[in-house]
Amino acid sequence: MRCLVTGGTGHIGSYLIRLLLEQGCEVAVLLRPTSNTWRIKEVLNRVHIITGDLTCVAESSSNIIKFAPEVVFHLGWDGVGSNYHNSPIQIQNLDGSLKLLSIVSERGCRRWVYLGSQAEYGIFEGLLSEDLPTRPITFYGVTKLSVGLLSQKLCEIYNISFTWLRLLATYGPMDNPQHLIPYVILSLLRREKPVITPGEQRWDYLYIEDAAAAIYQAAISPCAQGLFNLSSGQITTIKSIAERIRNLIDPELPLGIGEIPYRPDQLMHLQADVSRLQQATGWVPQISLDLGLERTVNWYRENCG
């Protein structure tokens, strides 16, 4: 199976690339010349590198057409950080995504796998199901939703199977150090006190290897067409996660729980129903939160000491 991956240097993309290679797939990565490839440096010699960017993807069209991907995993996105969630740069993702889909349709692409976001739902303090109305509150969420809707319609026109995965939250080795879990880990490994909110938020975290496995299974499962939530389906308080991390490193270390206030738009309950994805693919998460946190702490201890 020939697979094109966008966002291949990101956290999820790097794990997906490794999994695709393990499964014997031929993999191409759309890669900016300025990309930091540290997450995939050991497999770069095993993938086809197509130099390019979503903002000017037409310039890479000849190389993309030459590779002729059968499956496209569209994970790439500019402006993921919260500082850019209401930035007009989000519109570049819409234009680039649709141009890429048009390009790959010319050479027999048979499946388009798009990684959406829980931001498409907006603020909802209950169990997220795919049938809920979408009320995104950020430009990021609106653009994610727009790309999903438009690419779904284009796939109908191009006769391409379409899979839309709305991701909640992932964690694991090689994560962005500014995210909550690595921030707590790195602070404690430095013997510093991490400061967080009161931690009453109940969030649904999925281990990164399980996320990559779900994306792959969705791509190869004939029934996995349409919209699916992607998460563990289980919730844990942020306070409990911080305490578990502390206990793995040193139970005597202090935690700054409650030392910063909640944001005005703080999401207190983030959890999804993943039964539709499980029924379509047979996928179930394999790594428990405790095991995933242990693996993550060990990785940061070994690589960021």
N, C-alpha and C positions, 0 to 999 in steps of 0.2 A: 504494500500500500504506500503510495507516494503522498506525503503529507507536507503541507506548508504551514508553518507556525509564525504568527505575528506575536510580538511580546515575548519572544523566546528568552530574553535575558532577564525577565522579571522572575519573581519568586515562583509563581505557579508554572509559567512557561518553561523554566529550567527543569523542573521535575517532570513535566509532560514530555519534553524532548528526550530525557533519559529513558522514560518508560516506552516511548515509541521506538527508540533504538533497540531496547531490550526485546521488543516484540517483533523485531526484524523489519521495521518500516524504513523506507527511504525518506529522509527528512531534509527539508529546506527551511531556512530561517530568513525572514526579512529583517535586515540588520542595518541600523544607522552606522555610518562610519565612526561616529563619536560614541557609540554604545560601550558601556563598561561590561565586558563579557566574563567577569570573574566567576559568576555562578555556573557557566557552561564551558569554562576554559579547557577542561579535560576531555570534552567531547566535540570541540570545534572542528577537529580534523576528520570527524565522522559525519558531518552535515554539509549540505550545500549552502553556501552563504550567498544570499541575494541582497546586494547593497541597495538600500532604499529606506523610505519613510512614508508613513501614511499621508503626510502633508503633501507629498509629491509622488505618489505611488505610480502615476502614469509613466514616470521616467524609468521605472523598473519593469514595465509591462513585458518587454521582449524577453527578459530573463525568466520572469514568472511563467510566461506562455511556453518557453522552452522547457522548463521543468515539468509543466503539465500536471499540477497536483490533482489527485483524486479526491482528497479531503483537505479542507482548510480549517485550521483551528485559529479563530480570530480572537486573540487575547490582548493584542496591542491596544494601547490607549494613551493619549497625551493628556496630562493634567489630572492624574488620579488623586494627588494630594489634596487635603482639605483646603489649602490656600487657593486652589484653582477650581473649586467646585462651582463657583458662580462666575467663572471667567469666560469671556467670549471665545477663547481658544478651543473650547469644547466643540464648537461647530466644525473644526477641522477634522475631528474624528468621524463625524457624520459623512462629510464629503469623501474622505479617504476610504472609509469602509465600503461605501457603495461603489466607488470606482474599482476597488480591489475585487469585489464580487463580480462586477461586469467583466473584468479582465479574465478571471479564472473560469468564467462561464464559457469563454471562447474555446477552451481546450478540454472540455469534458469533465470538469469538476462534478462529482456526484454527491458530495456532502459538504455542507457549511455548518460549522459548529461555532456558535457565537457566545462569548462569555459576558453576560449581563451582570446586573447588580441588584441587591436588595434596595438600593436607593430609588429604583423604579417604583417601588410601592409607596415611598414617602414615610411619614411617621404613622406607625400602626402598632399599638401596644398589645398585640395578641399573636396567635399562631398564623404565620403567613402561608396562604395557599395560593396556588396559581390562578384561582378564580376570583381573587380579590380585585376590586377596582384599583387602578394605579393613580397615585396622586403625588408624584415626585415634587420635592420642595426646593431642589437645587437645579442649576443648569446642567450639571453633571448627570443627575438622574433623568432629567428630561431628554438629554441627548442619548443616553444609554437606551432609554425606552424607544426613542425615535429610530435609532439604528436597528433595534430589534424588529420593530413593526415594518419598516421599509425593506429590510433585507429579507424578512419572511415573505413579503409580497413579491419581491424580485425572484426569490428562489422558486416560487410558484410559476412565475413567467418563464424562468430558465430551466424548469424541470430539475431542480436540485433539491435533494433532501435537506431539511432545515432542522437544526437543533439549537434551542435557546436555553442556556443555563443561567439562572439568576443566583449568583453567588452571595453568601452572607459573609462569613469571616473565616480566614484560614490562619494557621500558625505553624511554626516548625523551624528547623535549621535554615539558615541563610535568609531569614526574613529581614524586612526593613527595620533597622535598629530604632527608628522613631515610633514604631508600632508598640502597643501597650506591653505585650508579653516580652519581647526582647528588651524593651526599656527596663522593665522590672528585673529581668535576669541580669543584664549588664550592670545595672546599678548595684545589685547585691553582690555580684562577683567582684566589684570594686570596693566592697565594704561601705557603700554609700546607701543612704536611705531613699528609696523611691517614694515620691509623693504622688498620691492619686486621690480620686474622689472618695466619698464614703463607700463606694464599691457595691452598692445595692443593685446595680444593673445586672440583669440576667441575660447572658449572651450565649449564642450558639456558635461554638468554635469547631472547625474541622481541621484535622491534621493534614499537612500539605501532601503527603503521599496518597492519602485517601482521596483528596480533591483531584489529583492528577489521574488516579485510577477511574474515578467517576467520569471525568471528561473523556477518557479513552473508551470506556464501556459505552458511553452515550454515542460515540462516533461509529462503533461497530455493531450496535444493536438496531435491527430493522425497525423495531417498535418505538425507538426513542426519537420520535419526530414531534416537533412543536416545543412548547414551553415547559420547563421543569425548574423547581427550586433545587439548589445545591447547598447542602449543609449537613451537619451531623444529626440534626433533629433533636439534640439534647441541649439543655441550658444549664449554666453554672454561674453563680455570682462572680463578679470581678474580684470582690474581696476574697472569695475562696480560691480563685486562681492565684492571686498574689500570695496568699498564705501557703498554698501548695508549693509554689516556686521557692519561697523563703525556706520552707522546711527541707526541700531538696538540697539547698545550698548551705544553710546554717540556721537552725531553729532559733538561735539567740539573736539574730539580726533584727533590727527594728524596721517597721513598715510605716510609712507616712499616710496611713489610711484616713481619709477625710480632711487632709490638709489643703486640698484645692476643691473649689465648689463645682457643682454640676454646671454644664453649659446651659443656656436658656433653651436650646433645642435638644437637650440630652435624650437619647433613646434608651429607655429603661428595660424594655423587653424585646429581644431580637431572637426569634426562633422560627424555623420553617418546618412545614410538613413536607417530607421528602418521599412519601409513599408512592407518588406518581413516578418518580425517577426509579425507585427500587423495583416497582412492578414492571417497568419498561425494559430495564437492563439487568436486573438481578444483583445490582451493586449494593453492598452494605459497607459502612465504615469498618475498618479492621483494627484501628489503633485507638485505644481508650484515651481519655484526657490525661489520666495519670501517666500512662506510658509515653504519650506524646510529649508531655511536659518534661519528663525525665530525659528523653532523647534530645529534646531541644536544649535543655540546660547543659547536658553533656557536650553538645556540639559547640555551644558558645564558650564553655569552659576550655575546650581543647583548641579553639580557633581564635578566640578573642581575649586571651589572657594577657 
